[in-house]
Amino acid sequence: MELKRRKVHRYVIFKIDDRREEIVVEKTGAPGESYDDFTASLPADDCRYAVYDLDFVSDDNCRKSKIFFISWSPSDSRIRAKTIYAVSRNQFRHELDGVHFEIQATDPDDVDLEVLRGRATRT
């Protein structure tokens, strides 16, 4: 809600805490952080969930914002982690309010900024 309404965060990265068996916030990005800062925060060998607030200019020259839910499951992550994240994804995603788009990503090309912009401007 802070990301959506008050623009307190540019992004939030979540991880599953194996010991407590719950989803916790791993990192938040300040409003001024770049998309490169966000993608650099995603581990190359472990799964995460993320919510990213994309600001863009629409075709009719209006400033807009769309919120993306990203399920990050890189090829190099453990099979157990992929399974746990896949099983809990839908339930967690539906607990989030205000998400416009969902992306399931397995490599950096899937979360390229142009991919998000393309999805956002098609609406």
JOHUFEN-V994570 format. One record per backbone hydrogen bond with DSSP energy under -0.5 kcal/mol. CO is the residue of the C=O (numbers start at 1). NH is the residue of the N-H. If there is no record, write none. Layout:
# JOHUFEN-V994570
co nh
CO NH
CO NH
This chain:
# JOHUFEN-V994570
co nh
1 5
1 6
2 6
2 7
2 8
8 31
10 53
11 29
12 51
13 26
13 27
14 49
15 17
15 24
16 18
17 21
17 22
22 17
22 24
24 15
27 13
29 10
29 11
30 33
34 38
35 39
36 40
37 41
38 41
39 42
41 43
48 72
49 14
50 70
51 12
52 54
52 68
53 55
54 66
56 58
56 64
58 61
62 58
64 56
66 54
67 100
67 101
68 52
68 70
69 71
69 103
70 50
70 72
71 73
71 105
72 48
74 77
78 82
79 83
80 84
81 85
82 86
83 87
84 88
85 89
86 90
88 92
89 93
90 94
91 95
92 95
92 96
93 96
101 69
103 71
103 105
105 73
106 75
107 110
107 111
108 111
109 112
112 115
112 116
113 117
114 118
115 119
116 120
117 121
118 122
120 123
